[in-house]
Amino acid sequence: MNDRVLPGQQLNASDRSIADSYDLYYGSGLYDGRYPRPNPATYRSVLRLARNAARILDFGAGSGRYALPILQATGAFVCAYDISADACGALEGRAAAARADAVRLLITPDLEAARSAGPYDLVLSLFGVLSHIETTGGRIDALRSMRSMLTVQGRLLLTVPNAVRRFPLHTASAQHTSEAASETAVRACLRRYYPSARQVTYHHDIENAQRPFPYYLYSRRQLASDLATAGFALELLEADSILPERRLVRTPALAPADDVLRVLLPSWAGYGLRATCRVGPPWLLTARPSRAWRRLVSGSLTVWILDN
Ligand SMILES: C[S@@+](CC[C@H](N)C(=O)[O-])C[C@H]1O[C@@H](n2cnc3c(N)ncnc32)[C@H](O)[C@@H]1O
């Protein structure tokens, strides 16, 4: 790890385990090989929001596939925070190699250091950072923490894995479905299965060992509900891509096709869900996204789709 990366805070057991898994993932070079560049549509959204931002926090920045291009494309101060020390080290290396403006860049595994460098006009938390937190309370706390670091006019851009598209063969463990005391046994049982919002554990093969990665797979409703609970007003909820992230970011020529698919298909068909939010006055908070009928017109054929 590079000298400029400060030591991180004490992590609870579950965050420690995910940080250890990601240390191996980044340390092996596997992550950067799989995801060498940003998701094109999400990066466009970032740049749109970054236009009005002097300070940007990338919460769960990883090895900086967003943080570094943002630093280079804008004049903003960028804080890249991640609990994985190896992610921070990898970003240090990439920033040095790219001769990035070190004065405008803070890379840290320490949440308080990230907080002290705020408040921020834009907070990003991209590609499932939130979904690695294993309890509902933990995810809400993380969202509240992001909210507390935003200016009054600030925006949050968040992407999470969509339960409808991810890990269809994975059933949630019973331990993670009994969190809500008020939930009936039948409902809790149903929520274990595809395509409900659910907690799954996926094992990645890294350096000949299987490492567990917990994912909370979101539905649109659950995401909207968690954001509202944490005090965010949801402005936009859309698909981050239709094609799988790995395929899309490794083959940039697919981006135009994905753009067309995102226009044609409803957001619940997205590989991930992308939410743009602002710090909401309570009376403007939306507890759940409204269902909307989308009209698709192709030649003489008109189709209506329920976009929920
Ligand atoms: C799938 S990677 C995404 C990294 C980066 N945002 C990107 O798009 O490439 C998820 C990242 O979230 C980080 N992470 C997981 N839990 C976290 C937490 N509680 N706080 C901060 N970062 C976390 C991991 O260390 C990992 O780098």
The ligand as a MOL file (V3000), in Angstrom:
LIG
                    3D

  0  0  0     0  0            999 V3000
M  V30 BEGIN CTAB
M  V30 COUNTS 27 29 0 0 0
M  V30 BEGIN ATOM
M  V30 1 C -18.0750 -3.9590 -7.1420 0
M  V30 2 S -16.8890 -2.9180 -6.3810 0 CHG=1
M  V30 3 C -17.2400 -1.3500 -7.1370 0
M  V30 4 C -16.0350 -0.4440 -7.1440 0
M  V30 5 C -16.2070 0.8130 -7.9950 0
M  V30 6 N -17.2810 1.6510 -7.4920 0
M  V30 7 C -16.4460 0.4500 -9.4390 0
M  V30 8 O -17.4990 0.7760 -9.9820 0
M  V30 9 O -15.5530 -0.1680 -10.0230 0 CHG=-1
M  V30 10 C -17.5500 -2.6800 -4.7520 0
M  V30 11 C -16.6110 -1.8770 -3.8570 0
M  V30 12 O -17.3010 -1.5230 -2.6630 0
M  V30 13 C -16.3640 -1.5440 -1.6100 0
M  V30 14 N -17.1300 -1.6310 -0.3510 0
M  V30 15 C -17.8570 -2.6810 0.1020 0
M  V30 16 N -18.4550 -2.3630 1.2640 0
M  V30 17 C -18.1030 -1.0820 1.5420 0
M  V30 18 C -18.4020 -0.1870 2.6060 0
M  V30 19 N -19.1850 -0.5480 3.6370 0
M  V30 20 N -17.8670 1.0630 2.5600 0
M  V30 21 C -17.0720 1.4360 1.5350 0
M  V30 22 N -16.7500 0.6320 0.4970 0
M  V30 23 C -17.2680 -0.6180 0.4990 0
M  V30 24 C -15.4870 -2.7480 -1.9210 0
M  V30 25 O -14.2680 -2.7280 -1.2310 0
M  V30 26 C -15.3450 -2.6170 -3.4440 0
M  V30 27 O -14.2360 -1.8570 -3.7860 0
M  V30 END ATOM
M  V30 BEGIN BOND
M  V30 1 1 1 2
M  V30 2 1 2 3
M  V30 3 1 2 10
M  V30 4 1 3 4
M  V30 5 1 4 5
M  V30 6 1 5 6
M  V30 7 1 5 7
M  V30 8 2 7 8
M  V30 9 1 7 9
M  V30 10 1 10 11
M  V30 11 1 11 12
M  V30 12 1 11 26
M  V30 13 1 12 13
M  V30 14 1 13 14
M  V30 15 1 13 24
M  V30 16 1 14 15
M  V30 17 1 14 23
M  V30 18 2 15 16
M  V30 19 1 16 17
M  V30 20 1 17 18
M  V30 21 2 17 23
M  V30 22 1 18 19
M  V30 23 2 18 20
M  V30 24 1 20 21
M  V30 25 2 21 22
M  V30 26 1 22 23
M  V30 27 1 24 25
M  V30 28 1 24 26
M  V30 29 1 26 27
M  V30 END BOND
M  V30 END CTAB
M  END
